[in-house]
Amino acid sequence: MTVVVGAVAENSLWERHPLLTVVNLLFTTGMIGAGFLVSELRDQRGTGRLLVLSGLTLPLGYSNQWPYGPWPLYSAVFGYATNIFAAWALLRYPEQRLTGWRRQYMVTLTCWLTLVPLLMAFFSKPQWLLHGTVASGWWPPGWPNRRVFDDLFLSFTVGCGVLAAAGLLLLVRRLAGGSRRERAVRLPVVASGIIAALASVTVVTCTAVFGDSDEVLALEGMADLSIPVAFLVSLGQQRLLHLSGLVSGFDGTASTAYLLRDVLRLTLRDEDLDLLIWSEPDRRYLNVHGSAAEAPPGPRDDRTVKVVTGQNGRPLALLSTSASTTDDQGLTEAAVVMIRLTLEKFQLSRRLLVADYEARQNIVSNLHDGAQKELCGLLATLSQLRQADGPRFEELLEEAGSRAADAVKSLRDLAHGVYPQTLNHAGLAPAVQEASDQLDMLVRTRIPSERLPTAVEKCAYFFICEALTNTSKYAHAEQIEVTVSRNSDCITVVVHDDGIGGANQHGPGLARLRDRIEAHGGHLNVDSPTGHGTQLTARIPCV
C-alpha cells in the first residue's frame, strides 16, 4: 500500500527520471521493512518506528509533482522529514535514547530542516522554491522577495552542508566508543550513515554550484539505500552475538531452563516469552530461577498459554507467548517439541542421578546389614578366643570360621550385584543364567552366545536383572521367559512372566527400567493386562 502511494505521489517524475523514482520506492520499502524487523526488539522499538516514519514521509518530498492544491507547500515544508527521522535512527541505534551532543545535534537539525523551509516559503513564490511548479498550486499569502529568498536559500544550503559534516563527525566518534561487541553491532549502521552524510554533502555542494539535478538526487538515493540494508545486517549481527552469548552460557553457570527460555525468546522473537517448569516433588510450577510461580491465567487477547506434556502425559512446562507469536503455528509447535525433548532429557539425567544415589545407599545398607555385621561378630568371637581353652576354644574357632565365610559370601554377593565378573569375561548369556539361578522360580532364557557391544551388554544385563527382581517380588509368577534377539542395528530384550499382571505403568520400578533403556537411546514397551502376566519389551540400539 505504501509503495502504491509513493508511486502515485511521484506522478510526472516517472516520465522525467524513472531511475530516481525506482530508487525512491526501493528506499521507502526498505526503510519500512527494516523498521518493522527492528521493532521486534523490545529495546529498539523506537528506532524501528523512526525507520518506518522515514520511509513513509519520503513521498512528501516529491508531492510537488502534483502542481495544484496544497501538495507543493507540503513538499517545500515537510520534504526533509525523511532525513530527520533517518538521522535520528542512525544516531540513536542501538541505544534507546539520544544523549549529549547527539541530542543537541538532532534538535538543531530538526529546527533547521523545518523552520528555515517554512521561512523560505513565506518569502517566496512556489516557482522559486520548487522548480516546475505552476502558479495554480495553493500557496499561503506572504511577502515574496527574491533577494531575501536567495539569501535564505544560500544560507539554508550552507547550513545543510555544515550539519551534514557535523553528523559525519558524530558518526565517526561512535566507532570509537563502547565494547568490541557494541562496535560490531554499530559498525554497519555507522558506515551507512557516513555514506549517506557524504552523499548529502555532495548533493548540497552540487546544488549550490550547478542547481537542482535529478541525476544527483538519484545518486544520493542510491547511497541512502545502504541505510535499511545496514540495519538488517546489524540486526543479524545482534542476533548472532546474542546467540553466541547463550552458547557461552552452556559452561554450566546458567540453568538449563534459563538457557532454554532465552533460546526460545531469540527463536520466536518474543522478548516477553515466559517458561514455567513443572516440579514433581514440589507439585507446582517454578520459574527459570527456581522460585515458586503461579500458573499464568488462560489465553487472553494479548497472551497465549500452552501446556507442554511429556510422552507419559505428565506436565513438563507452561509456555506463555504473545498472541502475535502463535500466529506461526509451525514455529510454535517446533518450540513445544524443543521444550519437550530438552526437559525430558534433562529430567532423565536427574532421575538417573537419583537412582545412582539410591544405589549407593543400598550398597551402604547391604554392607551394614551383611558383611559389617558378620565382621563385627567375628571380632567379638576372636576376642573371646584369647581367653578360651579346651572344648570352648574349638567351638569359638568354628564360629569364627563360619562368620568369616558368611562375611566373604556377603561381600561376594554384593560385588556380584554391583557388577558381575561373568558378564565381563563370558558375556550376556552366562551372566543372566548365573543371576537367574539365585531366584526361587523357573527362568527360561534364550540368549545368543555371541558377544554384543560392551555398553549394550551392560544395559541389557542390568535391565534383565532388575526386571527379574521386580517380577520375583511383586508378580506372583511361577516362571519367567527371557528372550534376546538381534537385528542389524539394535537388540530386542523380552521379559515375560505368567504372574498377576496389572503392573503400574508409572510406578518407580518400571520408571527405573524405562530410564535405564532411554538413557541408552532405546525404548521400553510394557504390556501388563490384569490376570495375564506382564511382558516387557526393550529395544536397545547397538550404536
N, C-alpha and C positions, 0 to 999 in steps of 0.2 A: 504493500500500500504506500509506504514512504517513497519507494523508488518511483512509483507512478506519479505521485505528487511532485517529486523532484523533476521528473521528465517533463511534466506539464508546465512547471514553473519556468523552465529554461526556454520554452517556446521557440522563438526565432533563432536562438543560439544553435539549435540543431543544424540549421542550414548554413549559418555563418562559420561555425567551428565545431564539427562533430566530435573531434578528439577531446576538446575541453569538456563537452557535455558528458561524454562517456566517463572521463576521469572524475568529474564531479559526482556522477551516480555511483561509481565504484567507491569513492570516499564516503559518501553517505551510507551506503550499505555496509562497508567495512567498519565504520565507527559505531553504528547501531549494533551490529553483530558482536563486535568486541566488547561493547558496553554491557550487553546482556550477559555475556560469559563472565566478565569481571565482576558483575553484580552478584554472582552466585557465591562469592567470597564475602563472609559477613563483614569483615573489616574493610572491604573495598567497594561497598555498595555505593558510597558517594562518588568515587571515581568512575564507577560504571555508569551512573546517571549522567555525569558530566560528558562522558564519551557519547552517550545516546543523544544528549542535547546538542552536542557539537554536530553530529550527523543530521539531526532534524532541522537545525537552523541554517545549514548551508544553502538550501534553496532560497532563503530570504535574500541572500546576496545577489541572486540573479532574477529576482521578481520584477526588476525594471524591464525585463524582456516583454512584459505586458505593459505597454506605454499608455495606460489610462487608469483612472481610479487612483487609489492610494498606494498602489504597488511600487511605483518609483520612489516614493517617500520612504516606504518600508525598506527598500534596498539601500537607500542612502544612509539611513539612521541605524538600522539593525543588521546591516550586511556583514559587520565584523563580529557578530555574536558567536559564530562558529569558531573564530580564532580565540576569543576569550575563554570559551569552555574547553577547547583543546589545550590551551596553555595552562589553564587551571589543573586539568587532569595530569598533564606532564610534570608539573612542579609538585603536585600532591602525592603522586604514586611513589612508593607503596605505603606511605604514612596515611593516617586518617584525617589529618588536617594540615593547613599551611601555618608555618610559624616564621618569626623573624623577618629576614629580608624578602623571603618568598611571598609572605603575606602582604608586605608593603608594595612589592612589585605588582602583585595582582590587583590591588586597589588602584594603583596608578594606571596600569594597563586598561582596566575596566573604565575608569573615568575618561581616559584619553580616547578610547575607541568608541565611546558612546556620546560624550558631551561635545567633543570637537566636531564630529559629523553633524550633530544637531545644530551647532552654531553655524557651520558652513551652509546648512540647508536654509537657515534664516537669512543669510546674506547672499543667496544665490538663486538662480533660475534652474529649473530641472535640466535644461540643456547643458549648463556649465558643469554640473556635478556628475551627471550620468549621460555619457555620450550616447547619442542615438535616441534619446527620449524626447518625444514630441511634447509640445506645449499643452496638449489636451489633458495630460495627466494631472491629477489633483495635487496641488501644492499649497502649503499654508502661506497666508499673507505675511510678508516680511519686509526686509529692506535690501533688495538686490543691489549690490555694489561690487562691480567687477574687481576693483583694486583690493578691497578688503577681502573678497573671496580668494583672490590669487595669493595674497599674503597668508591667509589661513590655510589654504591648500598646501603651500610650500612648508609652512610650519608643521602641519599635520604629517606630511611626507617625511620630513627630517625627524620628527618625534617618533614616528613608527620605526625608522631605521635605528634610532638610539635605543628604543625599547626592545627591538629585536636583538641588538647587540648585548643589552643588559640581560635579557633572558638567556642568551647563549652563555654568558659568563656564569649565571646561576646554575645552568645545567652542567657545565664543566665542573663546577665546585662540588656538585652532588656525587661525582665519580670518586672523589677523594674521601668522603665520609663513610662511616658505618663499617660493619664487619665484611669479611670476604664474601659470605653468603648474601648479605644485603646488596653488595655491589654487583654480584652476579645477577640478582633479580632486577636491579635497577638499570643495568647497562643497556639492554636493548631499547628501553623506553627513552633513556637519556640520549642515546645515539640517534634515535629517530627525531627527538626534539631538536638536537643540534642540526640535523639535516634540514628540518623544517625552518629553523631560525635562519640558517644560511640562505635557504631559498627565499625567505621573506625579505632579508636584506637585499638580495639580488633583485627581487621584484620592485622593491621601493626605489632602488638606485636606477633601474631601467625606466621606471615610470617617471621619475623626476627628470631624466635626461631625454628620453625618447617619447614619453607619453604612454597612454594605455595600449596594451598589446595582448590579444588573446593567446598568442603563442607563448608569451612569458607566463601568463596565468596558467596555461596548460602544463608548463614545466614545473611551476610551483605546486600544482595539484598532484603531479606525479611524485614529487618529493614528499608531499603530505600523506600519500598513500602508505608511506613507511610507518606512520603512527599506529593505525589499527593492527598492522602486521606485528609491530614491536610489542604491543600489549598482549597479543596472542602468544608470542614467543616467551615473553616474561611470565605470563600465566602458566605456561607449560613448565618453565624453569622453576617456578614457585612450587608447583605440584611435585616435581621431581625431588626438589630439596626437602619438601615435607615428607615424601615417601622415604628418602634416604634417612631422615631423622627417625622415622618409625622403624626402619630396618635396624638402625644402630641401637634402637631400644631393645632389640632382642638379645641383648647381652646379659639379661637376667635381672636388670634393675627395675623393670616395669612388669606389672602383672599381665598375664595372657589376656584377661578380659579388657584391660585398659588399652592394650595394643589393638585388640580386635575392634573395639569401638572406634579408635582413631582411623584404622584402615577402612572401616565402613563409612565413616564420615567423609574420608577422602574419595572413596569409590563412588558413593551415592551423591557426593557434592551437597551434603546436608550438614551444616555446622551445628544444628540443634538436635541431631540424632542422639538418642539415648539407648543404652543397653543395660538391662537389669538381669542378673544371673540368679537362677534358682539354686538355693542351698538346701539339699535334702536334710542334713542334720538340723538346720535351723527352721525348716519348713516355712521359708519365706524368701522373698527376693532380696538380693543385695545389689548395691551399685558397684561400679568398677573399682571403687576404693575399699570395698569390703564392708561398708556400713549398711545397716538395715534400711530398706527403701520400701515405701508403699507402692503397690502396683498402680501405674497410671490409669486414669479413667478411660472409658471406652472411646471409640473413634469419635472425633469431632470434625468440624469443618476444616480446621487447620492442622490436625494431627491424626495419624493413623497408628494403631497399636496392633502388632501381630505377635501371636504366641508361637514360640518355636519349641517343638517337642522332639524327643528322640525316637529311635526305632521302636522302642517298647512303649511309646505313648506317654512317657513321663515328661513333665515340663523341663525345659532346659533354660529358656530365657524369654524375655519380653523385648521386642524391638519397637521402639517408638520413633516414627519419622514424620516429617512434614507431609501434608496431603499431596503436594506437588511431586515429591519424590516417588510416591507409589503409583504415579501415572504410568511409569515404565514397569509393567508387571514382570517382564523378563528379568530386568536388573534386580528388582526386589526379591524375586524368587531365588535368584543366584545368591543374593546376600543371605537369605534364610538358610540355603544349603551350606554356605560358608560357615555360618554360625553353628549349625548342627554338627558338621564334621569337626570343626575346631573344638567345640565344647565336649563332644563325645570322646574325642581322643584325649583331651585334657582330663576329663573325669576318669577315663580308663586308666591313665597314668597314676592318678591319685588313688584309685581303688587298688591298683597293683602295689603301690607303696604301702597302703594299709594292710593288704594281705601279707606283704613281706614282714611288717611289724608284728602281725599276729603270729606268723610262722616262727619268728624269733622268740616270742613269748611262749609258744608251745614247746620249743626246744628247752627253754629255761625251766618250764614246768615239768617236762619229762625228766630232765636231769635231776631236778629237786626230788621228784617222787620216785625215781628209779635208781640210777647209779649212785647219786649222792646219798640216798637213804641206805643203800647196801654198803657203801664205803664207810659211812658213819658207824653202822653196825659192826663192820669188820674191825674198825679201830677199837671199838669197845671190847670186842672179843679178844683182840691181840693184847689189850691192856690186862685182861683177866688171865691170859696165858702165862704172864710173868709170875703170877702167884700160885698157879695151879700145879698139881702133880698127880701122878697115878691116872686112874680112870677119868678123872675130871679133865686132865690135860688132853687126853685123846679126844674127849667129847668136844672140848672147845676148839681143838685143831680142826676137827671135821667140820664144825660150824663155820670156822673162819674160811676154810676152803670152799664151802657151799656159798657163803656170802660173796667171796671173790668171784666165783663162777657166775653168780647172779648179776654182779656188777658188770662183768665183761659182757654178758649176754645183753644186758640193758643198753650198754654203750654200742654194741654191735647192731642191735635193732634200731637204735636212734640214728646211727650213721647210715644204715640201710635206708631209713625213711628220708633222710636228708638227700642222699644221692647214692644209689646202689652201684657198686663196682661192676656188677654183672652187666649193667647197661653199657658201661664204658668198654668192657672187654669182649662181651659176647653179642650184644645187640638187643633189639627191642623184644623179640620173641622170648628168649630165655629170661629176661628181666621181668616181663609181665607174668610168665609162668611161676617164677620164684615168688612174686608178690601175691599171686592168687592162691598159692599153696598155703598161705598163712590164714586164709579165710575159712570159716566153718560152713562153706556151701560149695556146690559144684560149679566150677568155672570152666567153660569150654572156650578154647582160643583157636582162632585161625589167623595166624600172623605169618607172612612170608619171612623166610630166613635171611633174605638179602638185607644188607645194611642200608639204612637210609641216611640222608644228611644228618649230621650230628644235632643241629638245632631242632630238626623235625623229630628225631627220635626222642629227644628230651621232652619236647612239648607233648608228643603223643603218649609217652610213658606216664608223665605226671597227670595228664588228663584221665588216662585209664585207671590209674591208681586211685585218684580222688573219686572217680565215678564208682569204682568197686567199693570203696569205703562208705560212700553215701548210700549205696544200694544195701549193703550189709546192715546198716544202722536203721534205715527208715522204710525200705521197700517190702520187707517181709517176704523176700523171694527165696525160692529153693535152688534156682540155677540161673547162671548168667552166661551169655554168649558174647565174646569179644572178637570182632572181625576187623582186620586191617587190609585194605586193598590200595593199590597204587595205579594211577594212570600217568599220562605224560607230564603233567605239571603240578599235581597235588596228590595227597593221600587222603583216604576216607576211613575214618575210625567209627565203628558202630558198636555201641554197648547196649545190649538188650537183656532185660530181665523179665521174669514171669510174676512179678510182685503185684501189689495192690494198685499201682498207677496213681493218677491224680496228683502228680508232683506239682508243687508251687513254682510256676514259671519265673516268678520274681523273688523267690527265696534266696537266702545267702549262699546255699550250696550250689545251685545252678548258676547263680550270678558269678561265683568264683570260677566255675568251669567256663562260662561264656567269656569272661575277661581273659582267661588264660589263652583261649583259642583266638580271640580277636586281637590280642596283643601280638600274635604271630601273623596277623593278616588273614586269619581264617574266619569260618562261620560255623555256628552251632545251631542245630535244629533239634527241638525237643518235642517228642510225641508221647504223651502220657495220658491216655484215656482211663478214666476210673474203672478199676477192675480188670484191666487188660495189660498191666505191666507198663514199663517205660522203655523208650528207645531213644538214645542219644546218638546223633549223627554229626560228627565233626569233620569238616573239610579243611585241611591244612595245606597251604601252598608249599611246594618243595624249595622255592627260592624266595 
